[in-house]
Amino acid sequence: MAINLDRLDRRILELLQRDGSLTATEIADRIGLSKAPCWRRIQRLREAGVIARTVALLDARSLNLGTTVFVTIRTADHSAAWMNKFIRAVRDMPEVTEIHRLSGDADYLLRVIVPDIGAYDAVYKSLIAACELLDVSASFSLETIKHTTELPLRYAPSSE
């Protein structure tokens, strides 16, 4: 559910998207608000689901996960039963960090993070063993030009 955000809400969200470890006091100091009203705003944003969760973002390369693979999947079976089986299978693969159902030529797009091509091959073999697929195509990322978890806030409903 979208809620209306004012200038201070947006600023709070900008700061938390960049550093989720900031305290309410630190945020309040940066936006020119006292601690209690700032904390109440953060709580309201959490309760409304705008702030879904606070996590630590890990550096993949330092964890020996230097290979990103974008996998497109086509299926001949578009039944609910097939889709549920597929989702259960890929959801439980820790290397699969994103799953998108698409319009267009491909049915699904997966983002897979692995140490190397050999590790991707193991994921591929698990994938084709789990469900019948019409086509699986993998593209290996050569370079990440931009990667962010920050969402653009200018489109959020405004109370101003």
N, C-alpha and C positions, 0 to 999 in steps of 0.2 A: 504494500500500500504506500503510495507516494504521499509525503507530507510537504507542506509549504515550508521553505527555508528562508530565513532572512540572512542579511550580510554576516552576522556573527556566527550563525549555524554553518554557513559555507566556509568561513575562515577556520572554524573548529575542525571541520571535515578535511580541509586542505592540510592542516597541520597534522592531524592523525593519520592521513594517508601517507604522509612522508615519514612519520615517526610515531608508531603506535605505542611507544613506551613513554610518551610525554604524560606528565601528571596533570591533573586539573589545574593545579597552581601554575605550572609552567605555561599551559595554554592560556589561562586567564591573564597572566602577565603579558603575553604576546598579543592578545586581542584587546586589551584594555578593559577587562571585566573583572569583577571580584570573584574569588574562588567558588563560593556557594552557588551563585547563579550559573557560572560556567559548568560546574559539576552537574547541576540540574539539567542544563541543556544537553550535556553528553548523555546522561541517563535517559532523557526523552528520546534522543536519537537512537539509543540502543533499544529501548522498548518499542519504538516504531519500526525497528528492523532496518533502519538506514545504516547503522553500524552493525553489520552481521556478526562479526567476530574480530578479535585482535590476535594476530599471529606473528611469528618471527619468520622473516624471509631469509632463506638459506642460500648460500652461494654454491651453485651446482658444481662448478669446476673444482672447488676445494673439497667436494665430496666424491670426486672421480666420476662426475656425471657431465662430461663435456660434449655429448652428442645429442642434439635435438632432432627428432624425426617427425615430420608431418605425414600422417598416413591417411589416405583417402580410401574409403570402402564403398563398394557397390554391392547390393544384394538383389537377388531375384525374388526373394520372399519378403513381403512387406506386411506380414501378419503381426498381430499384437503378440502372439506367442513367440515368434522369432525375435522380435524386438526385445521382449523381456529377457529372453535367454542371452542375447547379445549384450544387453546392458549389464546383466549380472556378471557375465564373463569379463568384460573390459573394466567394469567398476572395481573388481577385485585385483586387477593388475597394478601394482604400485608404480610401475614405470609409465603408465598412462596417466598423465596429469590433467588432460582435458578431453572431453568427449562432446562433440557437437553434431546434432542432426541437421542436415542441410537441405536446401532446395537446389535444383540444378542437376548436373550430371552425376555428382557423387552423392551418396546417401548419408555418409558419416565422415567426420574429420576427427582424427585423434592427434593429440600432441604427446609424444613419447620422449622421455628423458632417460638416456642410458649411457654407460661408459664408452661403448664403441659399437661397431657394426655387428660384431658377434653377439653382443647382448641384445641388440635389436632383433637379430635372427631368432633368438630364443623367444622373444615376445611374439614375433611373427608366427612361429610354430605353435605357440599356445593359442594364439588368436584363430588360426585356421583349424585347429583341433576343436575349438569350442563351438563354432558355428559354421554353417555352410555359407560361403561368400562367393559372389560372382566375380569380384575383382578387388585386389588389394594393391595399392600403389604407394610407394614410400618416396618422400623427398627429404634429403638430409640438409639441414641448415648449415651453410658454410660460414655465415657470420650473422650475429644478431645486431641489427642496426638500431633498433629501439625495443626496449622491453620495460613495461611499467605495470604496476598494479593500480596506479592512480586513475580514478574515473573522472571524466570531465564534468564539473559541477554546474556549468552554465545552463544545462538543460533541465535541471531540477525545478519543480514548481516553486514559485517564489511568493513570499508573503509581502513583498515590497512593491 
